[in-house]
Amino acid sequence: MTDQLPTGLPNSLPNSLADTLPTSLVEVENLKKWFPVESAFLERVVSGQRDHVRAVDGVSFAIRRGEVFGLAGESGSGKTTVGRLALGLEEPTEGVVRFDGIDLASLPREELRRLRKRMQVIFQDPMASLNPRMTIGEAITHGLEIHFPESADHHRQTTLNMMEKVGLTPPHTFYDQYPHQLSGGQRQRVVIARALVTEPDLVLADEPIAMADVSVRALLLDLMKQLKNELNLTYLFITHDLATAKYLCDRIGILYLGKMVELGDIRDVYEHPLHPYTQALLAAVPVPDPRQRRVKAMPAGEIPNPINPPSGCRFHPRCPLAEKICGVEDPEQRELRPGHVVACHFAERFV
């Protein structure tokens, strides 16, 4: 990267300055996001209320500087919505999101826009997120043009340097090509380069390898890990693949129907899962041995409708441990192991 770009705090900080920084880059407190459901006028008049999709319903966590924090769960659990809220791309219905100690909701629109260069996204589908009319060079340079217009003379070289970092080599041969001329793995490298070219602090990686061929997924994960260490990045890594999360994440939060049901160090959660839902997800991870068969039955049914979620614990209709209290009382999050939090009435059985 060129040294002409204003990058805020340097990657290597004096001890006196580093000690004054908050240990958490992102703090999320009691976050809720309810989307109103469109219904007929007469139906709203008769019912006297408006339905909402409770995509996120009271989620709290913190992301430490320099770590990879994973969010996992089934489709419809609210992972992507949490990620968008954490970056200020959506306004929360309730709750607080702080980035580097700054309450995003309190920022005027222009100040939030200036903060965007420190928060970037690696999207799941590069063909959907890349403009087919822009060359690869133009797509990667676009963020520099928005956030660093004063350094226009250096944009091309900065872009070429970043393309080389992500493995698009030699970069000059890719600069003037279009997305459709690249392979799937190469397009994903373009999306990674575009996210990192502004030298962000936080990167939201939303299923970043889901659309890549199986043969290149490990290469992309290694690339992300290498760039994290090289550029001092913090990742919010969203995935439904617990095997992938285990390879990359330092800590992980398990979401179910908009609720955080378990959170902790990746090794502790995988070796000592305390929530029946986490245990079910781990049991579904394929084992590379055809002689081993799954011994635990998967939960019956599908994830419920977020418009009218179950009362009490939202997992109780599918939970093998459910008792009467589970359908009445929403379990509180409790720290049953050091740094390991779970929301289950009967989690002590697994400690």
VOBA-1610 file (N, C-alpha, C; in pm, whole numbers, padded with zeros to 5 digits, always signed):
BEGIN
Met+00085-00119+00000Met+00000+00000+00000Met+00089+00124+00000Thr+00044+00233-00060Thr+00121+00356-00059Thr+00103+00426+00074Asp+00204+00505+00109Asp+00196+00574+00237Asp+00132+00712+00223Gln+00079+00744+00104Gln+00016+00874+00084Gln-00128+00877+00136Leu-00187+00761+00156Leu-00326+00758+00199Leu-00336+00785+00348Pro-00429+00874+00391Pro-00449+00893+00534Pro-00513+00770+00594Thr-00448+00709+00688Thr-00497+00583+00743Thr-00538+00591+00888Gly-00542+00712+00947Gly-00581+00721+01087Gly-00471+00667+01175Leu-00505+00581+01268Leu-00408+00523+01358Leu-00319+00423+01285Pro-00190+00424+01308Pro-00101+00327+01243Pro-00124+00188+01298Asn-00080+00088+01218Asn-00096-00050+01262Asn-00012-00079+01386Ser+00103-00020+01396Ser+00190-00044+01511Ser+00184+00078+01603Leu+00125+00063+01720Leu+00102+00175+01809Leu+00201+00173+01925Pro+00246+00291+01970Pro+00324+00296+02093Pro+00244+00239+02208Asn+00312+00179+02305Asn+00242+00116+02416Asn+00152+00213+02489Ser+00198+00338+02507Ser+00119+00435+02581Ser-00013+00465+02512Leu-00009+00472+02377Leu-00131+00498+02302Leu-00217+00375+02293Ala-00156+00259+02271Ala-00233+00135+02260Ala-00307+00106+02389Asp-00249+00142+02503Asp-00313+00114+02630Asp-00440+00196+02650Thr-00450+00310+02579Thr-00567+00395+02597Thr-00684+00354+02508Leu-00659+00266+02410Leu-00765+00225+02319Leu-00856+00122+02385Pro-00987+00128+02358Pro-01075+00023+02411Pro-01039-00112+02351Thr-01050-00218+02433Thr-01014-00351+02384Thr-01113-00401+02281Ser-01235-00353+02285Ser-01338-00395+02191Ser-01352-00292+02080Leu-01343-00338+01955Leu-01364-00248+01842Leu-01512-00225+01818Val-01593-00330+01837Val-01738-00321+01818Val-01807-00370+01944Glu-01907-00295+01989Glu-01989-00335+02103Glu-02135-00328+02062Val-02206-00437+02081Val-02348-00447+02046Val-02425-00478+02174Glu-02524-00395+02204Glu-02601-00411+02328Glu-02750-00419+02298Asn-02811-00530+02336Asn-02956-00550+02326Asn-03011-00505+02190Leu-02948-00553+02087Leu-02981-00509+01951Leu-03107-00577+01900Lys-03199-00495+01847Lys-03322-00547+01789Lys-03345-00482+01652Lys-03395-00564+01560Lys-03436-00513+01429Lys-03562-00585+01387Trp-03672-00511+01388Trp-03802-00565+01347Trp-03843-00498+01217Phe-03870-00579+01115Phe-03913-00527+00986Phe-04066-00536+00977Pro-04135-00425+00948Pro-04281-00431+00936Pro-04325-00515+00817Val-04431-00590+00835Val-04485-00676+00730Val-04600-00603+00662Glu-04594-00595+00530Glu-04701-00531+00455Glu-04825-00619+00455Ser-04937-00561+00491Ser-05064-00635+00491Ser-05175-00543+00441Ala-05288-00602+00409Ala-05401-00525+00356Ala-05451-00427+00462Phe-05504-00313+00416Phe-05552-00210+00507Phe-05663-00264+00598Leu-05757-00338+00539Leu-05869-00390+00617Leu-05819-00489+00723Glu-05718-00568+00688Glu-05662-00664+00784Glu-05598-00592+00903Arg-05529-00479+00877Arg-05469-00403+00985Arg-05575-00339+01074Val-05684-00292+01012Val-05791-00230+01089Val-05857-00332+01180Val-05883-00452+01128Val-05951-00556+01207Val-05863-00604+01320Ser-05735-00627+01292Ser-05645-00680+01396Ser-05602-00574+01496Gly-05600-00448+01451Gly-05558-00339+01538Gly-05409-00333+01562Gln-05330-00411+01489Gln-05185-00409+01506Gln-05117-00445+01376Arg-04989-00421+01371Arg-04910-00452+01252Arg-04807-00557+01287Asp-04797-00658+01202Asp-04701-00764+01225Asp-04560-00719+01187His-04462-00781+01251His-04322-00752+01223His-04244-00883+01212Val-04144-00882+01124Val-04046-00989+01119Val-03938-00956+01221Arg-03927-01038+01324Arg-03830-01011+01431Arg-03696-01074+01393Ala-03630-01008+01300Ala-03505-01063+01245Ala-03396-01072+01351Val-03383-00970+01433Val-03287-00967+01544Val-03363-00920+01666Asp-03350-00994+01778Asp-03439-00967+01891Asp-03365-00976+02025Gly-03278-00876+02049Gly-03210-00870+02177Gly-03074-00936+02178Val-02989-00904+02082Val-02856-00965+02069Val-02751-00872+02127Ser-02658-00929+02205Ser-02548-00852+02263Ser-02417-00930+02246Phe-02312-00861+02207Phe-02178-00921+02199Phe-02077-00809+02176Ala-01951-00842+02185Ala-01843-00748+02156Ala-01739-00817+02069Ile-01676-00740+01982Ile-01570-00791+01896Ile-01440-00722+01937Arg-01345-00802+01981Arg-01217-00746+02026Arg-01132-00708+01906Arg-01045-00612+01928Arg-00954-00570+01822Arg-00864-00686+01779Gly-00854-00705+01649Gly-00762-00804+01595Gly-00812-00946+01597Glu-00935-00971+01639Glu-00986-01108+01643Glu-01079-01135+01525Val-01108-01262+01505Val-01210-01305+01410Val-01328-01355+01492Phe-01437-01280+01488Phe-01557-01318+01562Phe-01658-01376+01464Gly-01699-01499+01489Gly-01791-01566+01398Gly-01935-01559+01445Leu-02026-01552+01350Leu-02170-01565+01375Leu-02219-01681+01291Ala-02279-01781+01357Ala-02324-01901+01286Ala-02468-01932+01321Gly-02533-02005+01233Gly-02672-02045+01252Gly-02736-02079+01119Glu-02856-02134+01125Glu-02928-02169+01004Glu-02968-02044+00925Ser-03006-02064+00799Ser-03062-01955+00721Ser-03188-01903+00789Gly-03198-01771+00802Gly-03312-01712+00870Gly-03290-01685+01016Ser-03167-01710+01065Ser-03140-01688+01206Ser-03107-01542+01238Gly-03079-01460+01136Gly-03053-01318+01158Gly-02907-01279+01147Lys-02821-01367+01095Lys-02678-01341+01089Lys-02645-01217+01005Thr-02695-01213+00884Thr-02663-01102+00795Thr-02720-00971+00846Thr-02840-00975+00904Thr-02899-00854+00959Thr-02814-00799+01073Val-02763-00886+01159Val-02673-00842+01266Val-02549-00775+01206Gly-02494-00836+01102Gly-02377-00778+01038Gly-02404-00640+00980Arg-02517-00623+00915Arg-02552-00493+00857Arg-02575-00389+00966Leu-02634-00431+01077Leu-02654-00340+01189Leu-02521-00299+01251Ala-02427-00394+01260Ala-02297-00366+01320Ala-02218-00264+01239Leu-02244-00255+01109Leu-02175-00159+01023Leu-02256-00032+01000Gly-02373-00023+01060Gly-02455+00096+01042Gly-02526+00100+00909Leu-02535-00013+00839Leu-02607-00017+00711Leu-02758-00026+00733Glu-02799-00067+00852Glu-02939-00068+00892Glu-02951+00007+01025Glu-03064+00074+01044Glu-03090+00140+01171Glu-03161+00043+01264Pro-03112+00026+01387Pro-03177-00069+01478Pro-03312-00019+01527Thr-03402-00113+01551Thr-03529-00079+01614Thr-03506-00040+01759Glu-03419-00114+01826Glu-03375-00082+01962Glu-03230-00125+01975Gly-03166-00078+02081Gly-03030-00120+02110Gly-02925-00022+02061Val-02800-00055+02092Val-02687+00034+02065Val-02578-00044+01993Val-02518+00020+01893Val-02399-00033+01827Val-02290+00072+01838Arg-02178+00034+01900Arg-02064+00126+01912Arg-01948+00072+01830Phe-01892+00159+01748Phe-01773+00125+01671Phe-01659+00211+01723Asp-01556+00148+01779Asp-01442+00220+01836Asp-01489+00324+01938Gly-01592+00287+02017Gly-01644+00375+02120Gly-01745+00476+02071Ile-01775+00478+01941Ile-01868+00577+01884Ile-02004+00512+01862Asp-02108+00572+01916Asp-02245+00526+01894Asp-02285+00562+01751Leu-02302+00462+01666Leu-02329+00488+01525Leu-02460+00564+01505Ala-02558+00538+01591Ala-02688+00604+01576Ala-02680+00753+01605Ser-02578+00795+01678Ser-02566+00936+01714Ser-02493+01018+01609Leu-02434+00953+01509Leu-02355+01024+01410Leu-02443+01087+01303Pro-02417+01212+01266Pro-02482+01268+01148Pro-02444+01188+01023Arg-02526+01197+00922Arg-02508+01116+00802Arg-02370+01135+00740Glu-02319+01257+00735Glu-02192+01284+00670Glu-02076+01225+00751Glu-02084+01233+00885Glu-01979+01174+00967Glu-01979+01022+00957Leu-02098+00962+00948Leu-02105+00817+00930Leu-02046+00777+00795Arg-02069+00859+00696Arg-02013+00831+00563Arg-01860+00835+00567Arg-01803+00931+00641Arg-01657+00938+00650Arg-01600+00819+00727Leu-01680+00764+00817Leu-01636+00649+00895Leu-01637+00519+00814Arg-01705+00520+00700Arg-01723+00399+00621Arg-01590+00338+00575Lys-01489+00422+00553Lys-01362+00367+00505Lys-01298+00274+00607Arg-01341+00281+00732Arg-01288+00193+00837Arg-01373+00067+00854Met-01482+00055+00779Met-01571-00061+00787Met-01606-00105+00645Gln-01565-00223+00608Gln-01588-00269+00472Gln-01650-00409+00472Val-01700-00453+00355Val-01774-00578+00344Val-01715-00665+00233Ile-01697-00793+00264Ile-01668-00894+00161Ile-01800-00968+00137Phe-01857-00950+00020Phe-01989-01005-00008Phe-01980-01152-00051Gln-02094-01220-00036Gln-02101-01362-00066Gln-02091-01392-00214Asp-02164-01317-00297Asp-02172-01346-00440Asp-02102-01235-00518Pro-01982-01258-00568Pro-01910-01152-00639Pro-01979-01109-00766Met-02048-01198-00835Met-02115-01159-00959Met-02232-01065-00931Ala-02292-01076-00815Ala-02402-00986-00779Ala-02351-00854-00722Ser-02232-00854-00663Ser-02182-00733-00599Ser-02086-00652-00685Leu-02038-00710-00796Leu-01951-00637-00888Leu-02032-00584-01005Asn-02005-00460-01042Asn-02072-00399-01156Asn-02015-00459-01285Pro-02097-00524-01367Pro-02044-00588-01488Pro-01990-00488-01590Arg-02025-00360-01575Arg-01978-00258-01669Arg-01848-00192-01625Met-01801-00227-01505Met-01676-00170-01455Met-01564-00273-01466Thr-01446-00229-01505Thr-01332-00319-01507Thr-01292-00353-01364Ile-01206-00453-01350Ile-01160-00493-01218Ile-01087-00377-01151Gly-01004-00309-01226Gly-00931-00195-01171Gly-01025-00085-01125Glu-01127-00055-01205Glu-01223+00049-01167Glu-01301+00010-01042Ala-01340-00118-01032Ala-01417-00164-00917Ala-01338-00151-00788Ile-01210-00188-00791Ile-01128-00181-00670Ile-01094-00037-00636Thr-01071+00045-00737Thr-01033+00184-00716Thr-01150+00270-00669His-01272+00224-00691His-01390+00306-00663His-01394+00354-00518Gly-01359+00266-00423Gly-01359+00306-00283Gly-01256+00414-00254Leu-01140+00408-00320Leu-01038+00512-00303Leu-01088+00645-00356Glu-01159+00642-00467Glu-01211+00766-00524Glu-01312+00832-00432Ile-01389+00751-00359Ile-01489+00805-00268Ile-01426+00860-00141His-01336+00783-00082His-01285+00818+00050His-01153+00893+00049Phe-01074+00883-00058Phe-00946+00951-00065Phe-00930+01025-00198Pro-01020+01117-00229Pro-01010+01187-00359Pro-00883+01270-00371Glu-00827+01314-00257Glu-00707+01398-00260Glu-00583+01321-00305Ser-00592+01187-00307Ser-00475+01105-00343Ser-00495+01038-00479Ala-00565+01105-00569Ala-00601+01044-00697Ala-00479+00999-00777Asp-00367+01070-00764Asp-00248+01036-00841Asp-00192+00898-00802His-00225+00852-00683His-00169+00726-00634His-00269+00610-00640His-00392+00636-00686His-00496+00533-00681His-00460+00410-00762Arg-00410+00430-00882Arg-00381+00314-00968Arg-00276+00224-00904Gln-00168+00285-00854Gln-00062+00205-00795Gln-00109+00135-00667Thr-00191+00204-00588Thr-00247+00143-00467Thr-00332+00023-00502Thr-00413+00038-00607Thr-00497-00073-00652Thr-00413-00190-00701Leu-00311-00162-00780Leu-00224-00269-00829Leu-00155-00342-00714Asn-00112-00266-00613Asn-00048-00328-00497Asn-00143-00422-00424Met-00268-00378-00408Met-00366-00461-00338Met-00402-00584-00421Met-00412-00570-00552Met-00439-00685-00637Met-00329-00789-00623Glu-00206-00743-00611Glu-00096-00838-00594Glu-00104-00906-00458Lys-00144-00833-00354Lys-00157-00891-00221Lys-00257-01005-00217Val-00368-00991-00293Val-00474-01093-00288Val-00452-01204-00391Gly-00342-01199-00464Gly-00310-01308-00555Gly-00357-01290-00698Leu-00397-01169-00736Leu-00433-01141-00876Leu-00306-01095-00947Thr-00222-01191-00982Thr-00092-01159-01037Thr-00074-01221-01176Pro+00001-01151-01265Pro+00046-01013-01249Pro-00073-00916-01255Pro-00079-00815-01169Pro-00199-00731-01157Pro-00233-00655-01285His-00134-00620-01366His-00163-00543-01487His-00251-00622-01583Thr-00240-00754-01583Thr-00320-00834-01677Thr-00467-00840-01635Phe-00496-00816-01506Phe-00634-00821-01458Phe-00698-00683-01454Tyr-00619-00578-01452Tyr-00670-00443-01425Tyr-00781-00402-01521Asp-00767-00432-01649Asp-00863-00387-01750Asp-00962-00496-01790Gln-00963-00608-01720Gln-01060-00713-01749Gln-01191-00687-01676Tyr-01296-00758-01721Tyr-01429-00744-01661Tyr-01462-00869-01579Pro-01556-00858-01485Pro-01586-00972-01396Pro-01615-01103-01469His-01687-01095-01583His-01724-01219-01651His-01604-01290-01714Gln-01491-01221-01723Gln-01372-01281-01782Gln-01287-01355-01679Leu-01326-01350-01553Leu-01250-01413-01446Leu-01320-01538-01396Ser-01243-01625-01332Ser-01301-01743-01269Ser-01369-01703-01137Gly-01443-01796-01078Gly-01512-01767-00953Gly-01416-01731-00841Gly-01306-01806-00829Gly-01208-01776-00726Gly-01141-01641-00747Gln-01113-01606-00872Gln-01053-01476-00901Gln-01149-01362-00869Arg-01276-01381-00901Arg-01375-01277-00869Arg-01384-01256-00718Gln-01375-01365-00641Gln-01381-01349-00496Gln-01258-01274-00445Arg-01144-01294-00507Arg-01024-01218-00470Arg-01042-01070-00502Val-01114-01040-00610Val-01143-00901-00643Val-01227-00836-00533Val-01329-00909-00486Val-01415-00856-00380Val-01335-00834-00252Ile-01242-00924-00222Ile-01157-00907-00104Ile-01068-00784-00121Ala-01009-00768-00239Ala-00923-00653-00265Ala-01001-00523-00254Arg-01122-00521-00307Arg-01204-00400-00300Arg-01236-00362-00156Ala-01258-00463-00071Ala-01289-00435+00069Ala-01168-00384+00145Leu-01049-00430+00110Leu-00930-00398+00189Leu-00852-00278+00137Val-00886-00228+00019Val-00804-00124-00041Val-00810+00007+00037Thr-00916+00031+00115Thr-00925+00153+00195Thr-00859+00137+00332Glu-00793+00024+00356Glu-00726-00006+00482Glu-00823+00005+00600Pro-00929-00078+00600Pro-01028-00070+00707Pro-00978-00134+00836Asp-01048-00105+00945Asp-01022-00170+01072Asp-01110-00295+01086Leu-01236-00284+01043Leu-01333-00394+01057Leu-01378-00439+00920Val-01380-00571+00899Val-01428-00628+00775Val-01540-00726+00806Leu-01656-00702+00748Leu-01768-00796+00757Leu-01755-00894+00642Ala-01728-01019+00672Ala-01717-01125+00571Ala-01843-01208+00578Asp-01935-01184+00485Asp-02066-01249+00485Asp-02063-01370+00392Glu-02044-01488+00449Glu-02034-01612+00370Glu-01935-01593+00255Pro-01811-01552+00283Pro-01721-01507+00176Pro-01673-01616+00082Ile-01688-01743+00118Ile-01640-01850+00029Ile-01754-01939-00018Ala-01878-01902+00012Ala-01991-01989-00020Ala-02008-02010-00170Met-01974-01910-00251Met-01994-01920-00395Met-01870-01969-00468Ala-01762-01994-00395Ala-01638-02039-00459Ala-01638-02190-00474Asp-01561-02239-00571Asp-01545-02382-00588Asp-01481-02442-00463Val-01517-02566-00435Val-01462-02634-00318Val-01310-02638-00324Ser-01256-02650-00443Ser-01111-02664-00458Ser-01034-02538-00419Val-01099-02421-00419Val-01027-02296-00389Val-01069-02236-00254Arg-01163-02299-00184Arg-01210-02242-00058Arg-01099-02234+00046Ala-01021-02340+00057Ala-00911-02339+00154Ala-00809-02231+00120Leu-00785-02209-00009Leu-00691-02105-00050Leu-00742-01967-00011Leu-00872-01943-00027Leu-00930-01814+00010Leu-00926-01792+00160Leu-00953-01898+00238Leu-00945-01885+00383Leu-00802-01855+00429Asp-00705-01922+00368Asp-00566-01894+00401Asp-00529-01750+00365Leu-00583-01702+00252Leu-00557-01565+00211Leu-00616-01467+00312Met-00739-01491+00356Met-00801-01403+00453Met-00725-01402+00585Lys-00677-01518+00626Lys-00600-01525+00750Lys-00467-01452+00736Gln-00402-01468+00622Gln-00275-01400+00598Gln-00293-01248+00597Leu-00397-01201+00529Leu-00421-01056+00519Leu-00461-00999+00655Lys-00533-01077+00735Lys-00571-01030+00868Lys-00446-00999+00950Asn-00349-01090+00947Asn-00226-01070+01024Asn-00140-00959+00965Glu-00136-00953+00833Glu-00050-00856+00766Glu-00102-00713+00780Leu-00236-00697+00775Leu-00297-00564+00776Leu-00362-00529+00909Asn-00347-00617+01009Asn-00401-00592+01143Asn-00553-00570+01137Leu-00624-00665+01077Leu-00768-00652+01056Leu-00847-00718+01169Thr-00971-00677+01181Thr-01069-00742+01268Thr-01182-00790+01179Tyr-01219-00918+01190Tyr-01324-00976+01105Tyr-01450-01005+01186Leu-01564-00973+01127Leu-01692-01030+01169Leu-01728-01130+01060Phe-01713-01259+01093Phe-01722-01366+00994Phe-01857-01437+01008Ile-01941-01425+00906Ile-02074-01484+00907Ile-02073-01611+00824Thr-02123-01720+00882Thr-02120-01847+00811Thr-02226-01941+00867His-02265-02039+00785His-02347-02149+00834His-02265-02277+00844Asp-02138-02268+00807Asp-02048-02383+00803Asp-01958-02380+00926Leu-01987-02464+01024Leu-01908-02463+01147Leu-01767-02514+01126Ala-01745-02597+01027Ala-01610-02643+00998Ala-01522-02526+00951Thr-01578-02439+00868Thr-01506-02320+00823Thr-01480-02226+00940Ala-01581-02206+01025Ala-01564-02117+01139Ala-01453-02166+01232Lys-01443-02296+01250Lys-01341-02351+01338Lys-01201-02320+01286Tyr-01185-02315+01156Tyr-01054-02292+01096Tyr-01011-02146+01112Leu-01107-02052+01109Leu-01072-01911+01099Leu-01100-01830+01226Cys-01203-01867+01302Cys-01253-01779+01409Cys-01179-01800+01541Asp-01173-01692+01619Asp-01121-01697+01756Asp-01235-01720+01855Arg-01346-01652+01835Arg-01466-01673+01916Arg-01586-01683+01822Ile-01696-01739+01875Ile-01812-01760+01790Ile-01940-01739+01871Gly-02040-01683+01803Gly-02174-01670+01860Gly-02271-01750+01775Ile-02359-01826+01841Ile-02457-01909+01771Ile-02592-01840+01780Leu-02650-01809+01663Leu-02779-01742+01655Leu-02889-01841+01620Tyr-03005-01821+01683Tyr-03123-01899+01647Tyr-03244-01808+01652Leu-03306-01787+01538Leu-03428-01708+01526Leu-03413-01571+01593Gly-03302-01503+01564Gly-03280-01368+01613Gly-03226-01358+01753Lys-03198-01471+01819Lys-03147-01472+01956Lys-03007-01534+01960Met-02921-01480+02047Met-02789-01540+02070Met-02805-01649+02175Val-02789-01774+02134Val-02810-01885+02227Val-02681-01932+02293Glu-02567-01906+02229Glu-02440-01947+02288Glu-02328-01862+02231Leu-02229-01832+02316Leu-02117-01748+02275Leu-01996-01785+02357Gly-01882-01796+02291Gly-01760-01827+02365Gly-01641-01847+02275Asp-01529-01883+02336Asp-01408-01917+02263Asp-01436-02035+02170Ile-01382-02030+02051Ile-01415-02130+01949Ile-01383-02271+01996Arg-01269-02290+02061Arg-01232-02424+02106Arg-01326-02473+02216Asp-01362-02383+02308Asp-01449-02422+02419Asp-01589-02457+02369Val-01641-02376+02275Val-01776-02403+02223Val-01779-02534+02147Tyr-01675-02565+02071Tyr-01673-02687+01992Tyr-01651-02811+02078Glu-01567-02798+02181Glu-01538-02915+02265Glu-01641-02934+02376His-01705-02824+02419His-01803-02834+02527His-01928-02752+02492Pro-02000-02787+02387Pro-02123-02712+02353Pro-02226-02728+02465Leu-02283-02615+02508Leu-02375-02616+02621Leu-02521-02602+02580His-02547-02565+02456His-02686-02548+02410His-02723-02661+02315Pro-02842-02717+02328Pro-02882-02827+02238Pro-02877-02789+02090Tyr-02902-02664+02058Tyr-02895-02622+01918Tyr-02752-02627+01866Thr-02658-02577+01946Thr-02517-02584+01907Thr-02473-02729+01890Gln-02518-02816+01981Gln-02484-02957+01971Gln-02539-03017+01841Ala-02659-02975+01802Ala-02718-03026+01678Ala-02640-02979+01556Leu-02597-02852+01556Leu-02519-02799+01444Leu-02386-02872+01431Leu-02321-02896+01544Leu-02192-02966+01540Leu-02208-03111+01497Ala-02320-03173+01537Ala-02344-03311+01497Ala-02367-03323+01347Ala-02408-03214+01283Ala-02435-03216+01139Ala-02310-03195+01054Val-02197-03158+01118Val-02074-03136+01042Val-02022-03270+00991Pro-01999-03285+00861Pro-01953-03413+00807Pro-01816-03452+00863Val-01799-03580+00887Val-01671-03635+00933Val-01605-03705+00816Pro-01476-03678+00790Pro-01410-03738+00673Pro-01376-03886+00694Asp-01475-03962+00732Asp-01457-04106+00751Asp-01590-04174+00721Pro-01601-04246+00608Pro-01730-04306+00570Pro-01779-04412+00667Arg-01691-04462+00753Arg-01732-04565+00849Arg-01802-04507+00971Gln-01784-04375+00992Gln-01850-04311+01105Gln-01988-04261+01064Arg-02087-04292+01144Arg-02223-04248+01115Arg-02272-04162+01229Arg-02363-04071+01193Arg-02420-03982+01294Arg-02501-04064+01393Val-02473-04041+01523Val-02543-04116+01627Val-02652-04032+01692Lys-02643-03898+01680Lys-02745-03811+01738Lys-02849-03774+01633Ala-02975-03782+01671Ala-03083-03744+01581Ala-03087-03592+01567Met-03110-03544+01445Met-03121-03401+01422Met-03254-03350+01473Pro-03263-03222+01514Pro-03390-03167+01563Pro-03498-03176+01457Ala-03616-03211+01501Ala-03729-03223+01408Ala-03776-03085+01364Gly-03836-03080+01245Gly-03897-02956+01198Gly-03797-02857+01143Glu-03847-02735+01116Glu-03766-02629+01060Glu-03771-02508+01152Ile-03686-02410+01123Ile-03682-02289+01201Ile-03819-02219+01192Pro-03879-02178+01305Pro-04014-02121+01303Pro-04022-01987+01231Asn-04145-01940+01213Asn-04170-01814+01146Asn-04129-01698+01237Pro-04039-01610+01192Pro-03996-01498+01277Pro-04103-01393+01298Ile-04214-01400+01224Ile-04324-01306+01246Ile-04398-01341+01375Asn-04409-01470+01404Asn-04478-01515+01524Asn-04393-01622+01592Pro-04280-01581+01653Pro-04188-01680+01711Pro-04249-01748+01833Pro-04202-01867+01867Pro-04254-01938+01985Pro-04229-01857+02112Ser-04316-01873+02209Ser-04296-01809+02339Ser-04186-01882+02415Gly-04135-01816+02519Gly-04028-01878+02597Gly-03901-01893+02516Cys-03834-02006+02532Cys-03716-02036+02452Cys-03759-02066+02309Arg-03701-01998+02213Arg-03746-02013+02074Arg-03708-02148+02015Phe-03617-02217+02078Phe-03577-02348+02026Phe-03661-02461+02086His-03746-02432+02183His-03811-02540+02258His-03901-02631+02173Pro-03967-02583+02063Pro-04047-02678+01984Pro-03963-02788+01917Arg-03834-02767+01903Arg-03747-02864+01837Arg-03646-02928+01933Cys-03648-02886+02059Cys-03545-02926+02152Cys-03578-03059+02220Pro-03484-03153+02224Pro-03510-03282+02290Pro-03515-03271+02443Leu-03466-03159+02498Leu-03464-03142+02644Leu-03580-03057+02695Ala-03667-03010+02607Ala-03767-02912+02644Ala-03861-02964+02752Glu-03887-02877+02850Glu-03986-02902+02954Glu-04082-02784+02959Lys-04174-02787+03050Lys-04281-02687+03055Lys-04226-02545+03065Ile-04122-02526+03146Ile-04068-02392+03166Ile-04013-02333+03037Cys-03968-02420+02946Cys-03906-02373+02821Cys-04007-02301+02731Gly-04132-02340+02737Gly-04233-02275+02655Gly-04294-02152+02718Val-04250-02122+02841Val-04309-02009+02914Val-04207-01899+02939Glu-04087-01938+02979Glu-03987-01841+03024Glu-03868-01838+02930Asp-03835-01718+02883Asp-03719-01701+02795Asp-03592-01712+02878Pro-03503-01807+02850Pro-03384-01824+02934Pro-03288-01707+02923Glu-03230-01668+03035Glu-03131-01562+03037Glu-02994-01618+02999Gln-02910-01530+02946Gln-02773-01571+02916Gln-02694-01581+03045Arg-02623-01693+03062Arg-02544-01718+03182Arg-02405-01765+03144Glu-02306-01718+03219Glu-02168-01760+03196Glu-02140-01882+03282Leu-02143-01999+03219Leu-02124-02124+03293Leu-01981-02175+03289Arg-01903-02128+03193Arg-01760-02153+03188Arg-01694-02019+03161Pro-01565-02000+03193Pro-01500-01870+03173Pro-01514-01821+03028Gly-01583-01710+03010Gly-01604-01653+02877Gly-01704-01727+02791His-01769-01828+02845His-01861-01913+02769His-02003-01889+02820Val-02084-01824+02738Val-02219-01781+02777Val-02321-01863+02701Val-02430-01900+02769Val-02535-01981+02706Val-02670-01938+02758Ala-02772-01948+02672Ala-02910-01918+02709Ala-02992-02047+02702Cys-02990-02123+02810Cys-03063-02250+02817Cys-03093-02279+02964His-03217-02323+02992His-03255-02352+03130His-03179-02472+03187Phe-03135-02563+03101Phe-03076-02688+03148Phe-02933-02708+03101Ala-02862-02597+03076Ala-02726-02607+03023Ala-02630-02669+03123Glu-02662-02665+03254Glu-02571-02722+03352Glu-02549-02872+03331Arg-02638-02936+03262Arg-02621-03079+03235Arg-02498-03109+03151Phe-02449-03008+03078Phe-02341-03032+02984Phe-02209-02967+03029Val-02210-02901+03144Val-02089-02833+03190Val-01981-02938+03228
//
